[in-house]
Amino acid sequence: MKIDRSLDVKGLVCPVPVLKTKQIISKMNSGQILEILATDKAAKDDIPSWAQREGHDVLDVAEHENIFTFYLRKK
């Protein structure tokens, strides 16, 4: 998978990870892929829920050593 942008929101808590994701993805082109790294447990549900509501594709959500990694494709 080709990552077009990466966003590190580790250490930030709700709602900041979603707000920063929204800010970055708004500057991307349709079809581009955003990788997000987060440590806030709420982000595991919040980021995919927000992305789906906005029409973006959630390609993958993974957790490794308390770091959540999300891959979103902009609508």
N, C-alpha and C positions, 0 to 999 in steps of 0.2 A: 504494500500500500504506500502510495506517495503522499507524504505529509506536506501540506502547503504552508501551514503556520502552526506554531506550538505556543501554548499558554501555560505558564507555571503559576498556579494559585495555591501552592502548598503553604500551609500555615494560616491561610485566610479562612474565615468562617462565614456562614450564611448571613446575608444574601450575596456577599462580595463575589464568590466564584461564578455565580450565575450572571451577575451584572457585568463582570469583566468578560465573560464568554460572549454575552450579547454585544458588548462594545467591539470586540475583536472580529466576530463573525459578520458584523454589519459592514466591515471594510473589505470583506473578501468577495470574490466572484462566485457565482453559482457553480456548484459542482466541486469546488475546492474542499479540501479536508483539513479540519482543525483537530489537533491533538491537545488535550487538556490534562494536566497533572494536578491532582487535588488531594488533600489529606482530611478535609472535613467530611465526616461520615454522612452528613445530610446531603452532600453533593451527589452521593451515589444515587439518590432518588431525584433530587432537584434538577440536576443538569439534564438527564434524559427526559424528564417530564416537560421541562421548559422547551427543549429542542423539538419534541414531538408536537407540542402545541403550536410552535412556530413553523412547522412543516419541514424541519431539517431531518436528515436521516441519521439515526444513531447506529453507527456501523459496529461498534464494539465497546464494551465496558469491562475493564479488568481491574483486579486488585492484587497488588504484590507488596508485601511488607508495609501495610497500612497506607499505601499510596494508590489512589484510584486513577486509572487512565481511561479517558474517554476519547472516542474518535467520532467526529461528527462531519457529515457532508452537508454543505450549505445548499439549501433549496434553490 
